[in-house]
Amino acid sequence: MQTNDVDVKQTVNVTTLLDQSPWSAYQKLVTALAALATMFDGFDIQILGFTIPSLMHDWHVARSQFAPVLAVGLVGLAVGSLVGGYLGDRYGRRAGLISSVLLFGLATLATASVHGFVGLTVLRFLTGMGTGGAIPNIGAFAAEFAPLRRSATAVKLTILCVPLGGMVGGVLAAWILPQFGWKGLYVVGGGLPLLLAAILFVALPESPRFLARHPARWPQLIALLKRCGHALAIGTQFEEDRSAHALERVSVRALFVGGLGRDTVGLWLAFFTCLGSIYLVFGWLPALLTSRGLDTASASSGLAVYNFGGVLGVLIWAVLVPILGSRRPMVSGALACAVSAFALLLVPIEGHGSHTLLIVCLGLNGLLANAVQASLYALAAYVYPTKVRATGVAYCATIGRTGGLLSSLFGAAVIQAGASRYWQVMALSMVCAAAGLAWVRSHYPAVRASNA
């Protein structure tokens, strides 16, 4: 264990201290807790998609009536991201994350008792607020507990847990829905986050960077840093790393000047269409599959495999992009994703026979779509200079959520037009994403090229 003995009169910059030190086992544990929260976040984001076929059967309602409910959930996610970010900055990352997990856990659990669309809509909005509120605080924990050189890795590990949560949810749905129905899935989907919230309350510390900004909590920070491997004397003072908070507030106009206009247009197109394609799957794939004769267990397994492919895709592209640069893997990945969607046009999905080919194609589509989407955030962060980076990435994320919202609203109409139209829309979306990525001029280079 590394120890750093510091004189009582010395002032310590906690950011510099952590950035120049090893990534301790305790810091990795905190990252793992944040990643676990992300996994349940990903599960509850997708849970309505798993249960729409069962709700249609029990409530004797049309598929199209769920479109506004899915859209309201995404609106809640957007609102929750703003509220959760404010809570994290004002009251601490710990309070922001635990309160968000409690909210989406309670709202998901309460959904098991609803009897109509009013209650379902309200609770999906609250679930979206909880899942959205958790995201910025999870990202803050992952980044602020890791040294700078490990920060990107920590953030990627948490992003990876979104499709992992969908995969776990699909496996649970395939087992729970046939035996206990949709209410049983909401009980499990809400109960597990509540259990996690209790674990976080006991085991999760506050962010050291947040504690450094509050002198009254410096004794708590000294104890925390000791667990991270840094022995500091009682009475040590800390200074805030203001460079991390000194980014100028800029308007959206700044994203279109100084040569950024072309890159912004390309990124917005890619975010809008790629995330739109993914949410078309999250919200409507089980409903499509059951409409073609598959049982609920098989339909849930299809979405689970899609998410499993997403986990593999994020890992594979995390290796490919640094080696090859971002342009070729991302453009070719988006085009290959479109091809895999066209291939699904040829796969029969009616009846109760073997669906191995369907499952394989869904896994491949999930691998490629999620690989591109996860890489988009890193690309946006590279494209925009420091002064406008936070604004640029935030607008990209907002444009992406808009695409997801529209695909949620119109997904039922797409399914009503037939399975072929569903796959065609997905394929066209990823072709547009490839076009947007090709239009971006400032892709980051291959590691070998940059080091040559």
Buried (B, 14 or more C-beta within 10 A) or exposed (E): EEEEEBEEEEEBBBBEBBBEBEBBEBBBBBBBBBBBBBBBBBBBBBBBBBBBBBBBEEBEBEBBBBBBBBBBBBBBBBBBBEBBBEBBBEEBBBBBBBBBBBBBBBBBBBBBEBEEBEEBBBBBBBBBBBBBBBBBBBBBBBBBBBBEEBBBBBBBBBBBBBBBBBBBBBBBBBBBBBEEBBBBBBBBBBBBBBEBBBBBEEEBBBBBBBBBBBEEBBEBBBEBBBBBBBEBEEEBEBEBBEEEEEEEEBEEEBBBEEEBEEBBBBBBBBBBBBBBBBBBBBBBBBBBBBBBEBBBBBBBBBBBBBBBBBBBBBBBBBEBBBEBBBBEBBBBBBBBBBBBBBBBBEBEBEEEEEBEBBBBBBBBBBBBBBBBBBBBBBBBBBBBEEBBBBBBBBBBBBBBBBBBBBBBBBBBEBBEEEBEBBBBBBBBBBBBBBBBBBBBEBBBBBEEEEEE
